[in-house]
Amino acid sequence: MLTFRQYLRPQTLDEAYALCQKRANLVLGGMLWLKMQNRTVDTVIDLCDLGLDQVEDLGEEWRIGAMVSLRTLETHPGLAASTHGAMADCLCHIVGVQFRNLATVGGSIYGRFGFSDPLTLFLALEAVVELHHAGDVPLADFVNQPYERDILTHVRLPKHPGRVAYLAQRNTATDFPVLTCAVAVGESGARCAIGARPMKACLVKLDLPESITPETAAAAGDRVAEQVTFGSNLRAGADYRRAICRVLVRRALLGCKEEE
Ligand SMILES: Cc1cc2nc3c(=O)[nH]c(=O)nc-3n(C[C@H](O)[C@H](O)[C@H](O)COP(=O)(O)OP(=O)(O)OC[C@H]3O[C@@H](n4cnc5c(N)ncnc54)[C@H](O)[C@@H]3O)c2cc1C
């Protein structure tokens, strides 16, 4: 159980940032991951008064506030159009609707969980994370950075990332994924993110010929599976994950082809 002495709702980001510099204090998202921990802290910092619950249209980008729920992303028509439905494909298997109504983008991306579905998709989309103190950081860098005491305020996603597909393998519905795979094929090239390896998601640049065929998609799947490092945990072994990776990358690329 998470136990705390004081609950605060700062009225400015500077105030929230100052509070979170103390080791005994803790920033809250939806609190769904935090409440699973046995931990006692002095003060919890709720960001709910800071207006971070909006999805903004910046023209060429979407700017998603840290307190936006996963369910809002899943059902957002603009994000659905930008990602060709991959946003909902990525989020719809996470536990259940009530859960996704509470879990936040900030908690999910700041947490950088190895099993994370949105971390995988956002990496392939070349997301940029906005931190109150550190400023803009490409997610590809943020994913491997240490857990600094900062406030994640927004995540920005390109509005036209090209063709996108998201696939994940689960042993059983609503469980943590065994492997996650997101592919984006755009003007700046093709990218593939593989997560739940079970380590944190990683990004692979794909060298694809002009048109995607069953053969070129299969060859790309083989290359990604050989390039990425996999590990074993109670859900699956490394070799199984590698085998699944080949299949998911191939299917995701063929899914992108169907969007052409
Ligand atoms: C039982 C269970 C099953 C799950 N299954 C899946 C799954 O299948 N796929 C998947 O992708 N995810 C899964 N998740 C993770 C879930 O989707 C959320 O990512 C997770 O709960 C964190 O979101 P939250 O809003 O609850 O964050 P919290 O639990 O409130 O916070 C998580 C961490 O982020 C920090 N934090 C929160 N917001 C900010 C911020 N704005 N700035 C800085 N730090 C911040 C907190 O201090 C904490 O360290 C699961 C979680 C649980 C509990």
The ligand as a Tripos MOL2 file, in Angstrom:
@<TRIPOS>MOLECULE
LIG
   53    58     1     0     0
SMALL
NO_CHARGES

@<TRIPOS>ATOM
      1 C1         -2.2110   -4.2190  -12.9890 C.3       1 LIG1
      2 C2         -1.5920   -3.3480  -14.0560 C.ar      1 LIG1
      3 C3         -1.5380   -3.8110  -15.3600 C.ar      1 LIG1
      4 C4         -0.9840   -3.0200  -16.3630 C.ar      1 LIG1
      5 N1         -0.9180   -3.4930  -17.6560 N.ar      1 LIG1
      6 C5         -0.3410   -2.7400  -18.6210 C.ar      1 LIG1
      7 C6         -0.2410   -3.2050  -19.9800 C.ar      1 LIG1
      8 O1         -0.6420   -4.3020  -20.3300 O.2       1 LIG1
      9 N2          0.3350   -2.3790  -20.9070 N.ar      1 LIG1
     10 C7          0.8200   -1.1290  -20.5770 C.ar      1 LIG1
     11 O2          1.3300   -0.4340  -21.4320 O.2       1 LIG1
     12 N3          0.7190   -0.6680  -19.3000 N.ar      1 LIG1
     13 C8          0.1790   -1.4500  -18.3340 C.ar      1 LIG1
     14 N4          0.1150   -0.9690  -17.0480 N.ar      1 LIG1
     15 C9          0.6900    0.3730  -16.7680 C.3       1 LIG1
     16 C10        -0.4080    1.4420  -16.8560 C.3       1 LIG1
     17 O3         -0.9630    1.4840  -18.1470 O.3       1 LIG1
     18 C11         0.1700    2.8380  -16.5360 C.3       1 LIG1
     19 O4          1.2360    3.0810  -17.4050 O.3       1 LIG1
     20 C12         0.6870    2.9210  -15.1230 C.3       1 LIG1
     21 O5         -0.3470    2.6050  -14.2230 O.3       1 LIG1
     22 C13         1.2460    4.3220  -14.8140 C.3       1 LIG1
     23 O6          0.2760    5.2940  -15.0460 O.3       1 LIG1
     24 P1         -0.3680    6.1000  -13.8230 P.3       1 LIG1
     25 O7         -1.0790    7.2600  -14.4070 O.co2     1 LIG1
     26 O8         -1.1560    5.1580  -12.9750 O.co2     1 LIG1
     27 O9          0.9670    6.6000  -13.0520 O.3       1 LIG1
     28 P2          1.3260    6.5690  -11.5040 P.3       1 LIG1
     29 O10         1.2060    5.1650  -10.9740 O.co2     1 LIG1
     30 O11         0.6030    7.6200  -10.7660 O.co2     1 LIG1
     31 O12         2.8700    6.9930  -11.6290 O.3       1 LIG1
     32 C14         3.8430    6.1500  -12.2210 C.3       1 LIG1
     33 C15         5.2250    6.8070  -12.0610 C.3       1 LIG1
     34 O13         5.3180    7.9820  -12.8280 O.3       1 LIG1
     35 C16         5.5900    9.1250  -12.0040 C.3       1 LIG1
     36 N5          4.8210   10.2100  -12.6110 N.ar      1 LIG1
     37 C17         3.4970   10.2250  -12.9010 C.ar      1 LIG1
     38 N6          3.1760   11.3280  -13.5850 N.ar      1 LIG1
     39 C18         4.3030   12.0500  -13.7200 C.ar      1 LIG1
     40 C19         4.6120   13.2950  -14.3380 C.ar      1 LIG1
     41 N7          3.7010   14.0170  -14.9960 N.pl3     1 LIG1
     42 N8          5.8800   13.7310  -14.2740 N.ar      1 LIG1
     43 C20         6.8380   13.0030  -13.6490 C.ar      1 LIG1
     44 N9          6.6050   11.8290  -13.0540 N.ar      1 LIG1
     45 C21         5.3580   11.3420  -13.0940 C.ar      1 LIG1
     46 C22         5.1700    8.7350  -10.6110 C.3       1 LIG1
     47 O14         5.8640    9.4440   -9.6030 O.3       1 LIG1
     48 C23         5.5290    7.2520  -10.6190 C.3       1 LIG1
     49 O15         6.9160    7.0930  -10.4220 O.3       1 LIG1
     50 C24        -0.4450   -1.7460  -16.0260 C.ar      1 LIG1
     51 C25        -0.4970   -1.2890  -14.7080 C.ar      1 LIG1
     52 C26        -1.0630   -2.0660  -13.7280 C.ar      1 LIG1
     53 C27        -1.1120   -1.5220  -12.3280 C.3       1 LIG1
@<TRIPOS>BOND
     1     1     2 1
     2     2     3 ar
     3     2    52 ar
     4     3     4 ar
     5     4     5 ar
     6     4    50 ar
     7     5     6 ar
     8     6     7 ar
     9     6    13 1
    10     7     8 2
    11     7     9 ar
    12     9    10 ar
    13    10    11 2
    14    10    12 ar
    15    12    13 ar
    16    13    14 ar
    17    14    15 1
    18    14    50 ar
    19    15    16 1
    20    16    17 1
    21    16    18 1
    22    18    19 1
    23    18    20 1
    24    20    21 1
    25    20    22 1
    26    22    23 1
    27    23    24 1
    28    24    25 2
    29    24    26 1
    30    24    27 1
    31    27    28 1
    32    28    29 2
    33    28    30 1
    34    28    31 1
    35    31    32 1
    36    32    33 1
    37    33    34 1
    38    33    48 1
    39    34    35 1
    40    35    36 1
    41    35    46 1
    42    36    37 ar
    43    36    45 ar
    44    37    38 ar
    45    38    39 ar
    46    39    40 ar
    47    39    45 ar
    48    40    41 1
    49    40    42 ar
    50    42    43 ar
    51    43    44 ar
    52    44    45 ar
    53    46    47 1
    54    46    48 1
    55    48    49 1
    56    50    51 ar
    57    51    52 ar
    58    52    53 1
@<TRIPOS>SUBSTRUCTURE
     1 LIG1         1 GROUP 0 **** ****
